[in-house]
C-alpha cells in the first residue's frame, strides 16, 4: 500500500513540475475600436468619392480577434457597400441597415 501512495505522489510531483514549465497559450488581445489605422478605414478613406471595386475588396484584410474578425470593421465595410448599392440603384430592393 505504501508503494502505491509513493507512486501516486511521484506521478503527482512529475505532473506539477511539467505543468510549471509549460507556459499556457496567450489569448490574443483585442484592439479598441478607437485605435484607427486599420485596412477598412484606409480603404474607405482612399475610396472617398468613388465606388468601391472588386479589387478594393480583394485587398482589404480584417484584423483577427478572439472569436474571428473584428465586428466593427466588418460592419463598417458592409454599411459602406450597402450605401453604395443604394446610390447606384433605386434602393428599393435593399432594406436599410439595422442599428447595431
HELIX and SHEET records of a PDB file:
HELIX    1   1 UNK A    2  UNK A   21  1                                  20    
HELIX    2   2 UNK A   33  UNK A   35  5                                   3    
HELIX    3   3 UNK A   39  UNK A   46  1                                   8    
HELIX    4   4 UNK A   54  UNK A   59  1                                   6    
HELIX    5   5 UNK A   71  UNK A   88  1                                  18    
SHEET    1   A 2 UNK A  64  UNK A  65  0                                        
SHEET    2   A 2 UNK A  68  UNK A  69 -1                                        
END                                                                             
